[in-house]
Each structure stands twice: as structure tokens, then as C-alpha cells.
Amino acid sequence: MRNKINRHLHKDEKLMYVEVPSWMKFHKELVFSPLIFPLIHAFLKKISTHLVITNDRVIARHGIIGEHSKGVKFNNIVSVKVHQPAFGSIFNYGHIHLYTQSGGHSDLVFHYIKNPIKVKKVIEKGVNLNTSVKEQEHRS
């Protein structure tokens, strides 16, 4: 360390005292560095989580390395409910609960979905289309 300092001294200069900065100089780094990993985790979770609506079913998919998915066919969906907390109303997000014929609890829940009312309408449209196709097949 002294060698590096001595290179900057003039010929007749002598060191009297050397000090390094206090850790307080790095207070921003110390405060914000623990936030980096949660931010990276949140970002990866966001880009790897999907709500997929096809012409036959609704699928929840998440995961980067290990992938998990769960789907519910339209003909099994009994009702679709949206829960939109106060902040959800302000920032336009909510939770969508899909209820199936199997019971009273929600079988598939999508948390923090953008435009939850729009998504609910798309799912209900799929359920109604599937129901009308089923009724037409039944009549034939």
C-alpha cells in the first residue's frame, strides 16, 4: 500500500499519516447491495410466470430451470372471481380465482394480474364459447 502512495510523492516529501475512508463513505452501497438479490429474484420470477388462455383451457405456468404448470379446462370452470384490493384498484391489478366443479375453494389462483377485469371477461368468454359448442354437440 505504501509503495502505491510513495509513487505520488515529490522527492522531498515524507509521509506523516495515512488514513482510509470510513465505512460511512460506502453507506449507499451497504444499504442497497442487499436489495440487489431480491430485485433479481423478483425480476426472474416476473419474467418466468405466465397466465395463458387458450381456446380450451386456462394455464398457470412458472419457473426458469424447473418448470411448473397447472391447467383448468373451460368446461370444468364454474365461476371466475376477481379480488382487487385498494392498491389493486389504483394500480390496475388483482387476483383471479377460478372455481371448478370439484368444490368450494378456488382451484386455480392467479395473483397480481394486470387488467384483472379484462382477463376475467376473456376467461368467461372462453367458458361461454365452450359451453355453447358443447350444447350444440349435445343437440346433434
HUBELNOR-V82219 format. One record per pair of residues at least 4 apart in sequence whose ideal C-beta (glycine too) atoms are under 6 Angstrom apart, sorted by the first residue. I is the first residue (numbers start at 1). GAP is how many residues later the second one is. D is the distance in Angstrom with one decimal. If there is no record, write none. Layout:
BEGIN
I_GAP_D ; I_GAP_D
END
This chain:
BEGIN
2_4_5.8 ; 9_4_4.1 ; 21_4_4.0 ; 26_4_5.5 ; 28_4_5.9 ; 29_4_5.5 ; 35_4_5.7 ; 44_4_6.0 ; 44_20_6.0 ; 48_14_5.8 ; 48_15_5.9 ; 48_16_4.7 ; 49_13_4.2 ; 50_11_4.6 ; 51_59_5.0 ; 52_7_4.1 ; 53_5_5.4 ; 53_69_5.7 ; 57_14_4.7 ; 57_15_6.0 ; 57_16_4.6 ; 58_14_5.3 ; 58_65_5.9 ; 59_10_5.8 ; 59_12_4.2 ; 60_10_5.0 ; 60_48_5.9 ; 61_8_4.3 ; 62_6_5.7 ; 63_4_4.0 ; 63_5_5.1 ; 72_4_5.6 ; 72_5_6.0 ; 72_26_5.5 ; 72_28_5.9 ; 72_36_5.2 ; 74_52_4.9 ; 74_53_4.8 ; 74_56_3.8 ; 75_55_5.3 ; 76_24_4.6 ; 76_25_5.7 ; 77_21_5.6 ; 77_23_6.0 ; 77_50_5.1 ; 78_21_5.0 ; 78_22_6.0 ; 78_23_5.7 ; 79_20_4.6 ; 80_18_5.9 ; 80_40_5.1 ; 80_43_5.1 ; 80_44_5.7 ; 81_16_4.6 ; 82_12_5.1 ; 82_14_5.7 ; 82_34_4.7 ; 82_38_5.1 ; 83_11_6.0 ; 83_12_4.5 ; 84_4_4.1 ; 84_5_5.4 ; 84_10_3.6 ; 87_4_5.8 ; 88_5_4.8 ; 88_6_4.6 ; 93_19_5.2 ; 93_21_5.6 ; 94_22_3.3 ; 95_16_5.1 ; 96_14_4.4 ; 96_17_5.5 ; 96_20_5.7 ; 96_23_6.0 ; 97_9_3.6 ; 97_12_5.3 ; 98_9_5.9 ; 98_10_4.3 ; 99_7_5.6 ; 100_7_4.6 ; 113_6_5.6 ; 115_4_6.0
END
